[in-house]
Amino acid sequence: MDQQLKEQISNEIKTNDVCLFMKGTPDSPECGFSMAVANILKLLEVKFKGVNVLENQNLREGIKVYSDWPTIPQLYVKNEFIGGCDIIKEMFENGELKKIFQEKNIPHKS
Amino acid sequence: MTMNFKELESLIKEAFPDATLEIKDLAGDENHYSATVISSKFNGKTKIEQHKMVYNALKGKMGNELHALALKTKEKNGPTT
């Protein structure tokens, strides 16, 4: 993949502790799966950066290669890929997601 | 971009012969499915690894022919040979 794109992605996930690659924006998601993850982060009152992959076709394809993950949304916390929609939903329901935020010192609703 | 039920089922079964498998066509449009896969092949793997194994079984069709697959994976524990 393109070096510049790779740097753009790694820059996003390094400079934003919680970074969600999604379709649409946190306030105006354009896909139900992206909305579900954005809503979970909002519920937990976690500050996050939403990166709209629909604004950039290269990014939309590039993030899939970068993470080796075929779908959007994709959640990164402190530079680590946490998962897509199904995994985040499951981790939210069983409390693991909160644990990750705790362990990684991300401010969230307790 | 659609994928029929049988094709999806056989791709997963091929990769996880021991799997307990439940697939649903959520919208009846051959494009939005949910699948629960329970297999001993997942034992000891992280969720991300488990989901990647299923995506790999779909041979690049996920996100292309197949638009949406709500996925649940579980480890299967039981007597081993």
N, CA and C atoms of all chains as a GROMACS GRO file, in nm:
protein
  573
    1MET      N    1   0.082  -0.120   0.000
    1MET     CA    2   0.000   0.000   0.000
    1MET      C    3   0.086   0.125   0.000
    2ASP      N    4   0.029   0.231  -0.048
    2ASP     CA    5   0.095   0.361  -0.062
    2ASP      C    6   0.155   0.411   0.071
    3GLN      N    7   0.281   0.448   0.066
    3GLN     CA    8   0.352   0.489   0.188
    3GLN      C    9   0.286   0.610   0.256
    4GLN      N   10   0.243   0.703   0.174
    4GLN     CA   11   0.183   0.825   0.228
    4GLN      C   12   0.053   0.795   0.301
    5LEU      N   13  -0.025   0.705   0.243
    5LEU     CA   14  -0.151   0.665   0.305
    5LEU      C   15  -0.126   0.591   0.436
    6LYS      N   16  -0.026   0.505   0.434
    6LYS     CA   17   0.011   0.430   0.553
    6LYS      C   18   0.049   0.526   0.666
    7GLU      N   19   0.125   0.628   0.630
    7GLU     CA   20   0.165   0.727   0.732
    7GLU      C   21   0.045   0.806   0.782
    8GLN      N   22  -0.046   0.836   0.691
    8GLN     CA   23  -0.166   0.910   0.730
    8GLN      C   24  -0.246   0.829   0.832
    9ILE      N   25  -0.261   0.701   0.808
    9ILE     CA   26  -0.336   0.616   0.901
    9ILE      C   27  -0.263   0.604   1.034
   10SER      N   28  -0.134   0.575   1.027
   10SER     CA   29  -0.062   0.554   1.153
   10SER      C   30  -0.055   0.684   1.232
   11ASN      N   31  -0.057   0.797   1.161
   11ASN     CA   32  -0.060   0.926   1.230
   11ASN      C   33  -0.194   0.947   1.303
   12GLU      N   34  -0.303   0.910   1.237
   12GLU     CA   35  -0.436   0.924   1.299
   12GLU      C   36  -0.444   0.843   1.428
   13ILE      N   37  -0.398   0.718   1.422
   13ILE     CA   38  -0.417   0.632   1.540
   13ILE      C   39  -0.313   0.660   1.648
   14LYS      N   40  -0.208   0.730   1.613
   14LYS     CA   41  -0.110   0.768   1.715
   14LYS      C   42  -0.152   0.896   1.786
   15THR      N   43  -0.210   0.988   1.710
   15THR     CA   44  -0.243   1.117   1.770
   15THR      C   45  -0.380   1.119   1.836
   16ASN      N   46  -0.462   1.018   1.807
   16ASN     CA   47  -0.593   1.010   1.871
   16ASN      C   48  -0.602   0.882   1.953
   17ASP      N   49  -0.614   0.898   2.085
   17ASP     CA   50  -0.617   0.781   2.173
   17ASP      C   51  -0.728   0.685   2.136
   18VAL      N   52  -0.842   0.741   2.101
   18VAL     CA   53  -0.954   0.657   2.057
   18VAL      C   54  -0.994   0.705   1.918
   19CYS      N   55  -0.975   0.619   1.822
   19CYS     CA   56  -0.994   0.659   1.682
   19CYS      C   57  -1.086   0.558   1.615
   20LEU      N   58  -1.196   0.608   1.559
   20LEU     CA   59  -1.294   0.520   1.494
   20LEU      C   60  -1.299   0.551   1.344
   21PHE      N   61  -1.257   0.454   1.264
   21PHE     CA   62  -1.273   0.467   1.120
   21PHE      C   63  -1.414   0.423   1.087
   22MET      N   64  -1.492   0.514   1.029
   22MET     CA   65  -1.635   0.488   1.013
   22MET      C   66  -1.689   0.547   0.885
   23LYS      N   67  -1.812   0.506   0.851
   23LYS     CA   68  -1.881   0.566   0.738
   23LYS      C   69  -1.969   0.678   0.791
   24GLY      N   70  -1.940   0.799   0.749
   24GLY     CA   71  -2.010   0.916   0.802
   24GLY      C   72  -1.934   0.972   0.921
   25THR      N   73  -2.001   1.058   0.996
   25THR     CA   74  -1.937   1.121   1.111
   25THR      C   75  -2.010   1.076   1.238
   26PRO      N   76  -1.947   1.097   1.356
   26PRO     CA   77  -2.014   1.057   1.480
   26PRO      C   78  -2.154   1.117   1.494
   27ASP      N   79  -2.172   1.240   1.449
   27ASP     CA   80  -2.304   1.303   1.461
   27ASP      C   81  -2.397   1.266   1.347
   28SER      N   82  -2.340   1.219   1.239
   28SER     CA   83  -2.422   1.185   1.124
   28SER      C   84  -2.366   1.060   1.054
   29PRO      N   85  -2.380   0.946   1.123
   29PRO     CA   86  -2.327   0.822   1.066
   29PRO      C   87  -2.407   0.781   0.942
   30GLU      N   88  -2.340   0.718   0.846
   30GLU     CA   89  -2.410   0.682   0.722
   30GLU      C   90  -2.421   0.531   0.705
   31CYS      N   91  -2.402   0.458   0.813
   31CYS     CA   92  -2.415   0.313   0.808
   31CYS      C   93  -2.451   0.267   0.949
   32GLY      N   94  -2.542   0.172   0.958
   32GLY     CA   95  -2.590   0.126   1.088
   32GLY      C   96  -2.481   0.069   1.177
   33PHE      N   97  -2.383   0.003   1.116
   33PHE     CA   98  -2.277  -0.058   1.194
   33PHE      C   99  -2.186   0.050   1.254
   34SER      N  100  -2.157   0.151   1.173
   34SER     CA  101  -2.076   0.262   1.223
   34SER      C  102  -2.150   0.337   1.333
   35MET      N  103  -2.281   0.352   1.314
   35MET     CA  104  -2.361   0.422   1.413
   35MET      C  105  -2.360   0.345   1.546
   36ALA      N  106  -2.369   0.213   1.539
   36ALA     CA  107  -2.373   0.132   1.660
   36ALA      C  108  -2.247   0.153   1.744
   37VAL      N  109  -2.132   0.153   1.679
   37VAL     CA  110  -2.007   0.169   1.755
   37VAL      C  111  -1.994   0.312   1.807
   38ALA      N  112  -2.029   0.410   1.724
   38ALA     CA  113  -2.023   0.550   1.769
   38ALA      C  114  -2.115   0.570   1.890
   39ASN      N  115  -2.233   0.507   1.886
   39ASN     CA  116  -2.326   0.521   1.999
   39ASN      C  117  -2.273   0.458   2.127
   40ILE      N  118  -2.205   0.346   2.114
   40ILE     CA  119  -2.146   0.281   2.231
   40ILE      C  120  -2.042   0.374   2.294
   41LEU      N  121  -1.958   0.433   2.210
   41LEU     CA  122  -1.855   0.524   2.263
   41LEU      C  123  -1.920   0.645   2.329
   42LYS      N  124  -2.029   0.694   2.269
   42LYS     CA  125  -2.099   0.808   2.329
   42LYS      C  126  -2.160   0.769   2.464
   43LEU      N  127  -2.219   0.650   2.469
   43LEU     CA  128  -2.279   0.601   2.593
   43LEU      C  129  -2.175   0.594   2.705
   44LEU      N  130  -2.055   0.552   2.668
   44LEU     CA  131  -1.948   0.540   2.767
   44LEU      C  132  -1.878   0.674   2.791
   45GLU      N  133  -1.928   0.777   2.721
   45GLU     CA  134  -1.872   0.912   2.734
   45GLU      C  135  -1.721   0.914   2.708
   46VAL      N  136  -1.683   0.843   2.606
   46VAL     CA  137  -1.543   0.840   2.564
   46VAL      C  138  -1.523   0.942   2.453
   47LYS      N  139  -1.421   1.022   2.467
   47LYS     CA  140  -1.389   1.119   2.363
   47LYS      C  141  -1.318   1.046   2.250
   48PHE      N  142  -1.370   1.058   2.129
   48PHE     CA  143  -1.304   0.987   2.019
   48PHE      C  144  -1.303   1.068   1.891
   49LYS      N  145  -1.206   1.032   1.806
   49LYS     CA  146  -1.200   1.095   1.675
   49LYS      C  147  -1.267   1.002   1.575
   50GLY      N  148  -1.365   1.053   1.503
   50GLY     CA  149  -1.426   0.976   1.396
   50GLY      C  150  -1.361   1.013   1.264
   51VAL      N  151  -1.312   0.914   1.194
   51VAL     CA  152  -1.253   0.940   1.063
   51VAL      C  153  -1.348   0.885   0.958
   52ASN      N  154  -1.401   0.976   0.877
   52ASN     CA  155  -1.500   0.938   0.776
   52ASN      C  156  -1.432   0.882   0.652
   53VAL      N  157  -1.440   0.752   0.634
   53VAL     CA  158  -1.372   0.690   0.520
   53VAL      C  159  -1.445   0.717   0.388
   54LEU      N  160  -1.568   0.765   0.397
   54LEU     CA  161  -1.641   0.794   0.273
   54LEU      C  162  -1.588   0.918   0.202
   55GLU      N  163  -1.509   0.996   0.277
   55GLU     CA  164  -1.453   1.116   0.215
   55GLU      C  165  -1.329   1.085   0.134
   56ASN      N  166  -1.280   0.964   0.145
   56ASN     CA  167  -1.154   0.932   0.080
   56ASN      C  168  -1.151   0.783   0.041
   57GLN      N  169  -1.170   0.757  -0.086
   57GLN     CA  170  -1.178   0.619  -0.135
   57GLN      C  171  -1.050   0.541  -0.106
   58ASN      N  172  -0.935   0.608  -0.115
   58ASN     CA  173  -0.807   0.542  -0.088
   58ASN      C  174  -0.799   0.498   0.058
   59LEU      N  175  -0.846   0.587   0.145
   59LEU     CA  176  -0.846   0.556   0.288
   59LEU      C  177  -0.942   0.441   0.318
   60ARG      N  178  -1.058   0.444   0.252
   60ARG     CA  179  -1.160   0.341   0.273
   60ARG      C  180  -1.104   0.202   0.242
   61GLU      N  181  -1.028   0.190   0.135
   61GLU     CA  182  -0.968   0.062   0.100
   61GLU      C  183  -0.841   0.037   0.182
   62GLY      N  184  -0.767   0.147   0.205
   62GLY     CA  185  -0.637   0.135   0.273
   62GLY      C  186  -0.647   0.085   0.416
   63ILE      N  187  -0.750   0.131   0.488
   63ILE     CA  188  -0.762   0.092   0.629
   63ILE      C  189  -0.788  -0.058   0.640
   64LYS      N  190  -0.853  -0.115   0.538
   64LYS     CA  191  -0.880  -0.259   0.540
   64LYS      C  192  -0.750  -0.338   0.528
   65VAL      N  193  -0.660  -0.287   0.444
   65VAL     CA  194  -0.530  -0.352   0.426
   65VAL      C  195  -0.444  -0.331   0.551
   66TYR      N  196  -0.445  -0.208   0.601
   66TYR     CA  197  -0.364  -0.171   0.716
   66TYR      C  198  -0.396  -0.260   0.836
   67SER      N  199  -0.526  -0.280   0.863
   67SER     CA  200  -0.568  -0.358   0.979
   67SER      C  201  -0.582  -0.507   0.947
   68ASP      N  202  -0.574  -0.541   0.819
   68ASP     CA  203  -0.606  -0.677   0.775
   68ASP      C  204  -0.746  -0.715   0.824
   69TRP      N  205  -0.839  -0.627   0.795
   69TRP     CA  206  -0.978  -0.644   0.842
   69TRP      C  207  -1.070  -0.595   0.730
   70PRO      N  208  -1.169  -0.676   0.688
   70PRO     CA  209  -1.238  -0.645   0.561
   70PRO      C  210  -1.352  -0.545   0.569
   71THR      N  211  -1.388  -0.501   0.690
   71THR     CA  212  -1.508  -0.418   0.699
   71THR      C  213  -1.484  -0.290   0.779
   72ILE      N  214  -1.575  -0.195   0.762
   72ILE     CA  215  -1.579  -0.070   0.836
   72ILE      C  216  -1.705  -0.080   0.924
   73PRO      N  217  -1.710  -0.036   1.047
   73PRO     CA  218  -1.612   0.044   1.121
   73PRO      C  219  -1.495  -0.038   1.179
   74GLN      N  220  -1.392   0.037   1.219
   74GLN     CA  221  -1.277  -0.022   1.287
   74GLN      C  222  -1.236   0.071   1.400
   75LEU      N  223  -1.222   0.012   1.518
   75LEU     CA  224  -1.188   0.093   1.635
   75LEU      C  225  -1.043   0.068   1.679
   76TYR      N  226  -0.972   0.178   1.695
   76TYR     CA  227  -0.836   0.173   1.749
   76TYR      C  228  -0.833   0.244   1.884
   77VAL      N  229  -0.768   0.183   1.984
   77VAL     CA  230  -0.746   0.249   2.111
   77VAL      C  231  -0.597   0.245   2.141
   78LYS      N  232  -0.541   0.362   2.161
   78LYS     CA  233  -0.397   0.376   2.186
   78LYS      C  234  -0.317   0.290   2.088
   79ASN      N  235  -0.342   0.314   1.961
   79ASN     CA  236  -0.259   0.252   1.858
   79ASN      C  237  -0.285   0.102   1.840
   80GLU      N  238  -0.387   0.048   1.910
   80GLU     CA  239  -0.412  -0.095   1.897
   80GLU      C  240  -0.549  -0.119   1.836
   81PHE      N  241  -0.554  -0.207   1.736
   81PHE     CA  242  -0.681  -0.243   1.675
   81PHE      C  243  -0.764  -0.327   1.772
   82ILE      N  244  -0.884  -0.279   1.805
   82ILE     CA  245  -0.967  -0.349   1.903
   82ILE      C  246  -1.070  -0.437   1.834
   83GLY      N  247  -1.126  -0.390   1.725
   83GLY     CA  248  -1.220  -0.474   1.653
   83GLY      C  249  -1.317  -0.397   1.568
   84GLY      N  250  -1.407  -0.473   1.503
   84GLY     CA  251  -1.513  -0.414   1.423
   84GLY      C  252  -1.642  -0.412   1.504
   85CYS      N  253  -1.752  -0.390   1.436
   85CYS     CA  254  -1.880  -0.370   1.504
   85CYS      C  255  -1.922  -0.487   1.595
   86ASP      N  256  -1.916  -0.609   1.542
   86ASP     CA  257  -1.962  -0.724   1.622
   86ASP      C  258  -1.882  -0.741   1.750
   87ILE      N  259  -1.751  -0.728   1.736
   87ILE     CA  260  -1.662  -0.747   1.852
   87ILE      C  261  -1.684  -0.636   1.955
   88ILE      N  262  -1.697  -0.513   1.908
   88ILE     CA  263  -1.717  -0.400   2.001
   88ILE      C  264  -1.850  -0.416   2.074
   89LYS      N  265  -1.954  -0.456   2.000
   89LYS     CA  266  -2.084  -0.475   2.065
   89LYS      C  267  -2.075  -0.582   2.173
   90GLU      N  268  -2.011  -0.692   2.139
   90GLU     CA  269  -1.997  -0.802   2.234
   90GLU      C  270  -1.915  -0.758   2.357
   91MET      N  271  -1.807  -0.684   2.330
   91MET     CA  272  -1.720  -0.639   2.440
   91MET      C  273  -1.790  -0.535   2.528
   92PHE      N  274  -1.878  -0.458   2.465
   92PHE     CA  275  -1.956  -0.360   2.542
   92PHE      C  276  -2.052  -0.434   2.634
   93GLU      N  277  -2.119  -0.535   2.578
   93GLU     CA  278  -2.219  -0.608   2.656
   93GLU      C  279  -2.158  -0.687   2.771
   94ASN      N  280  -2.038  -0.742   2.751
   94ASN     CA  281  -1.982  -0.823   2.859
   94ASN      C  282  -1.880  -0.746   2.946
   95GLY      N  283  -1.872  -0.615   2.923
   95GLY     CA  284  -1.789  -0.531   3.010
   95GLY      C  285  -1.641  -0.524   2.974
   96GLU      N  286  -1.601  -0.600   2.872
   96GLU     CA  287  -1.458  -0.601   2.836
   96GLU      C  288  -1.411  -0.467   2.780
   97LEU      N  289  -1.502  -0.400   2.712
   97LEU     CA  290  -1.464  -0.273   2.650
   97LEU      C  291  -1.427  -0.170   2.758
   98LYS      N  292  -1.508  -0.166   2.861
   98LYS     CA  293  -1.480  -0.076   2.972
   98LYS      C  294  -1.345  -0.108   3.034
   99LYS      N  295  -1.318  -0.237   3.045
   99LYS     CA  296  -1.192  -0.281   3.103
   99LYS      C  297  -1.073  -0.230   3.020
  100ILE      N  298  -1.089  -0.235   2.890
  100ILE     CA  299  -0.982  -0.186   2.803
  100ILE      C  300  -0.959  -0.037   2.825
  101PHE      N  301  -1.070   0.039   2.835
  101PHE     CA  302  -1.055   0.183   2.859
  101PHE      C  303  -0.989   0.209   2.994
  102GLN      N  304  -1.025   0.128   3.093
  102GLN     CA  305  -0.961   0.141   3.224
  102GLN      C  306  -0.812   0.114   3.214
  103GLU      N  307  -0.779   0.000   3.156
  103GLU     CA  308  -0.638  -0.041   3.146
  103GLU      C  309  -0.554   0.060   3.070
  104LYS      N  310  -0.616   0.120   2.970
  104LYS     CA  311  -0.540   0.211   2.885
  104LYS      C  312  -0.555   0.356   2.928
  105ASN      N  313  -0.615   0.375   3.046
  105ASN     CA  314  -0.630   0.510   3.102
  105ASN      C  315  -0.704   0.607   3.012
  106ILE      N  316  -0.812   0.560   2.952
  106ILE     CA  317  -0.896   0.646   2.869
  106ILE      C  318  -1.013   0.692   2.957
  107PRO      N  319  -1.031   0.823   2.973
  107PRO     CA  320  -1.144   0.871   3.054
  107PRO      C  321  -1.277   0.821   2.997
  108HIS      N  322  -1.360   0.765   3.084
  108HIS     CA  323  -1.491   0.716   3.041
  108HIS      C  324  -1.585   0.715   3.161
  109LYS      N  325  -1.712   0.698   3.131
  109LYS     CA  326  -1.813   0.691   3.235
  109LYS      C  327  -1.793   0.564   3.316
  110SER      N  328  -1.789   0.579   3.450
  110SER     CA  329  -1.762   0.458   3.529
  110SER      C  330  -1.892   0.388   3.568
  111MET      N  331  -2.438  -0.720  -0.572
  111MET     CA  332  -2.350  -0.786  -0.477
  111MET      C  333  -2.430  -0.870  -0.378
  112THR      N  334  -2.445  -0.996  -0.412
  112THR     CA  335  -2.514  -1.085  -0.319
  112THR      C  336  -2.438  -1.216  -0.310
  113MET      N  337  -2.475  -1.293  -0.211
  113MET     CA  338  -2.412  -1.423  -0.194
  113MET      C  339  -2.521  -1.516  -0.143
  114ASN      N  340  -2.538  -1.631  -0.209
  114ASN     CA  341  -2.650  -1.710  -0.161
  114ASN      C  342  -2.616  -1.790  -0.037
  115PHE      N  343  -2.722  -1.824   0.032
  115PHE     CA  344  -2.715  -1.889   0.163
  115PHE      C  345  -2.626  -2.014   0.159
  116LYS      N  346  -2.648  -2.096   0.059
  116LYS     CA  347  -2.576  -2.223   0.048
  116LYS      C  348  -2.426  -2.200   0.032
  117GLU      N  349  -2.391  -2.100  -0.047
  117GLU     CA  350  -2.250  -2.072  -0.070
  117GLU      C  351  -2.182  -2.028   0.061
  118LEU      N  352  -2.250  -1.939   0.131
  118LEU     CA  353  -2.198  -1.891   0.258
  118LEU      C  354  -2.181  -2.007   0.356
  119GLU      N  355  -2.284  -2.089   0.363
  119GLU     CA  356  -2.281  -2.203   0.454
  119GLU      C  357  -2.168  -2.299   0.419
  120SER      N  358  -2.151  -2.327   0.292
  120SER     CA  359  -2.050  -2.427   0.256
  120SER      C  360  -1.908  -2.373   0.274
  121LEU      N  361  -1.888  -2.243   0.252
  121LEU     CA  362  -1.754  -2.186   0.274
  121LEU      C  363  -1.716  -2.195   0.422
  122ILE      N  364  -1.811  -2.168   0.508
  122ILE     CA  365  -1.781  -2.174   0.652
  122ILE      C  366  -1.762  -2.320   0.696
  123LYS      N  367  -1.847  -2.408   0.647
  123LYS     CA  368  -1.836  -2.549   0.684
  123LYS      C  369  -1.706  -2.611   0.637
  124GLU      N  370  -1.662  -2.567   0.520
  124GLU     CA  371  -1.538  -2.619   0.464
  124GLU      C  372  -1.420  -2.585   0.557
  125ALA      N  373  -1.421  -2.463   0.609
  125ALA     CA  374  -1.310  -2.418   0.693
  125ALA      C  375  -1.322  -2.468   0.837
  126PHE      N  376  -1.446  -2.490   0.880
  126PHE     CA  377  -1.469  -2.533   1.019
  126PHE      C  378  -1.559  -2.656   1.020
  127PRO      N  379  -1.501  -2.771   0.985
  127PRO     CA  380  -1.583  -2.893   0.971
  127PRO      C  381  -1.657  -2.930   1.099
  128ASP      N  382  -1.605  -2.893   1.215
  128ASP     CA  383  -1.670  -2.934   1.340
  128ASP      C  384  -1.771  -2.831   1.389
  129ALA      N  385  -1.792  -2.727   1.309
  129ALA     CA  386  -1.867  -2.612   1.360
  129ALA      C  387  -2.016  -2.641   1.381
  130THR      N  388  -2.066  -2.584   1.490
  130THR     CA  389  -2.209  -2.568   1.505
  130THR      C  390  -2.240  -2.432   1.444
  131LEU      N  391  -2.328  -2.432   1.347
  131LEU     CA  392  -2.342  -2.314   1.263
  131LEU      C  393  -2.487  -2.270   1.254
  132GLU      N  394  -2.507  -2.141   1.275
  132GLU     CA  395  -2.642  -2.088   1.257
  132GLU      C  396  -2.633  -1.963   1.171
  133ILE      N  397  -2.694  -1.970   1.054
  133ILE     CA  398  -2.690  -1.855   0.963
  133ILE      C  399  -2.832  -1.804   0.942
  134LYS      N  400  -2.845  -1.671   0.941
  134LYS     CA  401  -2.976  -1.613   0.912
  134LYS      C  402  -2.961  -1.508   0.803
  135ASP      N  403  -3.052  -1.510   0.708
  135ASP     CA  404  -3.058  -1.404   0.608
  135ASP      C  405  -3.150  -1.296   0.665
  136LEU      N  406  -3.089  -1.192   0.720
  136LEU     CA  407  -3.163  -1.098   0.804
  136LEU      C  408  -3.270  -1.020   0.729
  137ALA      N  409  -3.238  -0.983   0.606
  137ALA     CA  410  -3.332  -0.898   0.533
  137ALA      C  411  -3.399  -0.973   0.418
  138GLY      N  412  -3.361  -1.100   0.402
  138GLY     CA  413  -3.416  -1.177   0.291
  138GLY      C  414  -3.367  -1.130   0.155
  139ASP      N  415  -3.250  -1.063   0.155
  139ASP     CA  416  -3.199  -1.008   0.029
  139ASP      C  417  -3.065  -1.069  -0.013
  140GLU      N  418  -3.025  -1.178   0.055
  140GLU     CA  419  -2.897  -1.244   0.028
  140GLU      C  420  -2.780  -1.148   0.038
  141ASN      N  421  -2.793  -1.049   0.124
  141ASN     CA  422  -2.687  -0.948   0.133
  141ASN      C  423  -2.657  -0.908   0.277
  142HIS      N  424  -2.750  -0.937   0.366
  142HIS     CA  425  -2.731  -0.904   0.508
  142HIS      C  426  -2.756  -1.030   0.590
  143TYR      N  427  -2.647  -1.090   0.636
  143TYR     CA  428  -2.660  -1.214   0.710
  143TYR      C  429  -2.612  -1.197   0.854
  144SER      N  430  -2.658  -1.289   0.938
  144SER     CA  431  -2.591  -1.305   1.066
  144SER      C  432  -2.545  -1.450   1.074
  145ALA      N  433  -2.433  -1.472   1.139
  145ALA     CA  434  -2.382  -1.608   1.153
  145ALA      C  435  -2.325  -1.627   1.292
  146THR      N  436  -2.359  -1.740   1.353
  146THR     CA  437  -2.294  -1.779   1.477
  146THR      C  438  -2.216  -1.906   1.447
  147VAL      N  439  -2.088  -1.902   1.474
  147VAL     CA  440  -2.001  -2.015   1.445
  147VAL      C  441  -1.937  -2.062   1.575
  148ILE      N  442  -1.960  -2.186   1.609
  148ILE     CA  443  -1.900  -2.242   1.730
  148ILE      C  444  -1.807  -2.355   1.687
  149SER      N  445  -1.678  -2.339   1.712
  149SER     CA  446  -1.583  -2.438   1.663
  149SER      C  447  -1.464  -2.450   1.758
  150SER      N  448  -1.410  -2.571   1.767
  150SER     CA  449  -1.291  -2.593   1.850
  150SER      C  450  -1.168  -2.524   1.789
  151LYS      N  451  -1.177  -2.492   1.661
  151LYS     CA  452  -1.065  -2.422   1.597
  151LYS      C  453  -1.041  -2.284   1.658
  152PHE      N  454  -1.142  -2.231   1.726
  152PHE     CA  455  -1.128  -2.098   1.787
  152PHE      C  456  -1.060  -2.105   1.924
  153ASN      N  457  -1.048  -2.225   1.978
  153ASN     CA  458  -0.998  -2.237   2.115
  153ASN      C  459  -0.862  -2.170   2.131
  154GLY      N  460  -0.853  -2.085   2.232
  154GLY     CA  461  -0.726  -2.019   2.261
  154GLY      C  462  -0.696  -1.899   2.174
  155LYS      N  463  -0.789  -1.865   2.083
  155LYS     CA  464  -0.765  -1.749   1.996
  155LYS      C  465  -0.839  -1.626   2.050
  156THR      N  466  -0.787  -1.509   2.016
  156THR     CA  467  -0.858  -1.386   2.053
  156THR      C  468  -0.977  -1.369   1.959
  157LYS      N  469  -1.069  -1.281   2.000
  157LYS     CA  470  -1.187  -1.254   1.916
  157LYS      C  471  -1.147  -1.204   1.778
  158ILE      N  472  -1.048  -1.118   1.775
  158ILE     CA  473  -1.005  -1.065   1.646
  158ILE      C  474  -0.954  -1.178   1.558
  159GLU      N  475  -0.873  -1.267   1.616
  159GLU     CA  476  -0.823  -1.382   1.539
  159GLU      C  477  -0.938  -1.471   1.492
  160GLN      N  478  -1.036  -1.492   1.581
  160GLN     CA  479  -1.149  -1.578   1.546
  160GLN      C  480  -1.228  -1.521   1.428
  161HIS      N  481  -1.255  -1.391   1.434
  161HIS     CA  482  -1.332  -1.329   1.325
  161HIS      C  483  -1.251  -1.329   1.196
  162LYS      N  484  -1.119  -1.307   1.209
  162LYS     CA  485  -1.034  -1.310   1.089
  162LYS      C  486  -1.035  -1.447   1.024
  163MET      N  487  -1.040  -1.552   1.108
  163MET     CA  488  -1.044  -1.688   1.054
  163MET      C  489  -1.171  -1.709   0.970
  164VAL      N  490  -1.282  -1.654   1.019
  164VAL     CA  491  -1.406  -1.667   0.941
  164VAL      C  492  -1.397  -1.585   0.812
  165TYR      N  493  -1.347  -1.462   0.824
  165TYR     CA  494  -1.332  -1.379   0.704
  165TYR      C  495  -1.241  -1.448   0.602
  166ASN      N  496  -1.133  -1.511   0.651
  166ASN     CA  497  -1.044  -1.583   0.560
  166ASN      C  498  -1.116  -1.698   0.491
  167ALA      N  499  -1.205  -1.764   0.567
  167ALA     CA  500  -1.280  -1.874   0.509
  167ALA      C  501  -1.369  -1.826   0.395
  168LEU      N  502  -1.407  -1.698   0.400
  168LEU     CA  503  -1.495  -1.642   0.295
  168LEU      C  504  -1.414  -1.595   0.174
  169LYS      N  505  -1.284  -1.616   0.182
  169LYS     CA  506  -1.195  -1.596   0.066
  169LYS      C  507  -1.213  -1.460  -0.002
  170GLY      N  508  -1.207  -1.356   0.077
  170GLY     CA  509  -1.209  -1.222   0.018
  170GLY      C  510  -1.348  -1.173  -0.023
  171LYS      N  511  -1.449  -1.256   0.000
  171LYS     CA  512  -1.584  -1.214  -0.042
  171LYS      C  513  -1.647  -1.116   0.056
  172MET      N  514  -1.600  -1.123   0.182
  172MET     CA  515  -1.653  -1.031   0.283
  172MET      C  516  -1.618  -0.888   0.244
  173GLY      N  517  -1.718  -0.802   0.244
  173GLY     CA  518  -1.694  -0.663   0.205
  173GLY      C  519  -1.704  -0.643   0.054
  174ASN      N  520  -1.712  -0.753  -0.019
  174ASN     CA  521  -1.730  -0.742  -0.165
  174ASN      C  522  -1.864  -0.803  -0.205
  175GLU      N  523  -1.863  -0.934  -0.243
  175GLU     CA  524  -1.992  -0.997  -0.275
  175GLU      C  525  -2.086  -0.989  -0.156
  176LEU      N  526  -2.027  -1.004  -0.038
  176LEU     CA  527  -2.108  -1.008   0.082
  176LEU      C  528  -2.098  -0.873   0.152
  177HIS      N  529  -2.212  -0.804   0.161
  177HIS     CA  530  -2.209  -0.669   0.216
  177HIS      C  531  -2.201  -0.671   0.368
  178ALA      N  532  -2.285  -0.750   0.432
  178ALA     CA  533  -2.291  -0.744   0.577
  178ALA      C  534  -2.309  -0.882   0.639
  179LEU      N  535  -2.223  -0.909   0.732
  179LEU     CA  536  -2.232  -1.034   0.807
  179LEU      C  537  -2.211  -1.001   0.953
  180ALA      N  538  -2.319  -1.009   1.030
  180ALA     CA  539  -2.305  -0.990   1.175
  180ALA      C  540  -2.254  -1.121   1.230
  181LEU      N  541  -2.137  -1.116   1.288
  181LEU     CA  542  -2.067  -1.240   1.320
  181LEU      C  543  -2.054  -1.262   1.470
  182LYS      N  544  -2.081  -1.384   1.512
  182LYS     CA  545  -2.052  -1.425   1.650
  182LYS      C  546  -1.971  -1.552   1.644
  183THR      N  547  -1.862  -1.555   1.715
  183THR     CA  548  -1.782  -1.677   1.720
  183THR      C  549  -1.769  -1.723   1.864
  184LYS      N  550  -1.767  -1.852   1.881
  184LYS     CA  551  -1.750  -1.907   2.017
  184LYS      C  552  -1.658  -2.027   2.011
  185GLU      N  553  -1.586  -2.048   2.119
  185GLU     CA  554  -1.502  -2.166   2.129
  185GLU      C  555  -1.590  -2.287   2.160
  186LYS      N  556  -1.548  -2.400   2.104
  186LYS     CA  557  -1.621  -2.523   2.137
  186LYS      C  558  -1.530  -2.608   2.224
  187ASN      N  559  -1.576  -2.631   2.345
  187ASN     CA  560  -1.497  -2.714   2.435
  187ASN      C  561  -1.564  -2.848   2.449
  188GLY      N  562  -1.485  -2.949   2.448
  188GLY     CA  563  -1.543  -3.081   2.462
  188GLY      C  564  -1.433  -3.183   2.461
  189PRO      N  565  -1.472  -3.311   2.457
  189PRO     CA  566  -1.371  -3.416   2.458
  189PRO      C  567  -1.281  -3.404   2.336
  190THR      N  568  -1.154  -3.417   2.358
  190THR     CA  569  -1.062  -3.415   2.245
  190THR      C  570  -1.008  -3.554   2.222
  191THR      N  571  -0.965  -3.579   2.102
  191THR     CA  572  -0.915  -3.714   2.071
  191THR      C  573  -0.764  -3.715   2.075
   0.00000   0.00000   0.00000
